Amino acid sequence: MKQVYSRLSAVKGVEYTGGSKVMHLLNPKLFLIWDTAMREHYGYSDATANEYLEYHKLLQKRVRGVKWHSESKTLPKAIDEYHYYTITSEHELP
């Protein structure tokens, strides 16, 4: 995971947020999406592969025990949408 994220995030125009999105598209049940506002909210400043892995571990602890039965979206996608509405959209407001 770290090697793939590192390679994707090094591509100009893909970078950190895009790298996590590509990984999510390749395996939507496993990989979380993150963006700058989410990274800042959780205290990750460098967006390194190690921080992305730590973010995964943190979110796994937070959602452990959640029973997810949606056919329309994966749990990682639901987490992304929750973060978008509670963190990213608030970050973008003037």
N, C-alpha and C positions, 0 to 999 in steps of 0.2 A: 504494500500500500504506500509506504513512504517513498519508495523509488518512483512509482508511477506519479504520485502527487508532485514530487520534486521536478520530474521531467515536464509534466504539463504546466506547472506554475512558472517554469522558466521560459515558456513560449510567449513572445510579445503578443498582446491582444487576448491571450487566454488567462495567463497569470493565476492568481490565487483563487479568486471567486470562480472564474471560468474552469479552472482545473477541478475544483470540487464539483461543479455542475457536470462536467464531462464524466467524472467518475460515477456520479449519481445516475446519469443516464445509462452508463454501462452496467451498473448493478444497483438499481433503485431501492432494493430491500436492505442494502448494506451501507452505502455511503451517504453521509450528510453533506448538505450544501452549507457553505458559510460565506459571509461577505464582510466588508470592512466594519460595518456597525456591529455585527455579531461578534467579530473578533475583539473589538474594543470593549464591548459589553462584558465579555468573559475574561478580559485581561490578557489577551494574546496580541502582542504588538508586532511580531515579526512574520507571522503567517508561514512559518517553516513547516516542513513535514512532521517534525516532532510535535509542534503545537497542534497541527491538525489531528494527529493521533491522540494527543491529550484531550482535545475537544471531544473526540469520539468517546473516549473513556469516561469523561465527565458526563456526557449526555446519556451514555449507557447506564450509569449509576442513577441518574435522575429519572429515567423512564423504566427502570427495572420494575417488573411487576405489572406494568401496563398491559392489559389484554387488548390487542389491536385486531379487529375483525373486518376492517373496511375492504371492500373489493375495488373501490374507486381510487384509492391512493395508499401508498405505503406509509409506514410510520415515519421514516426519515423525511418524506415529503410533507407530512402533517407537521412535523417539528419545524421544518423550513417555513411553512406558511405561518405557524404560530410566531416564530421569530421575526418574520417579515412584519407582521401586524403589531407586535409588541416592542420590537427594537428598531428595525430598519426604517419603517415608515415614520416613527417618532424622530429618528435621527435626521431624516430628510426634510422635516418641516422647517419653515423659515423662522 
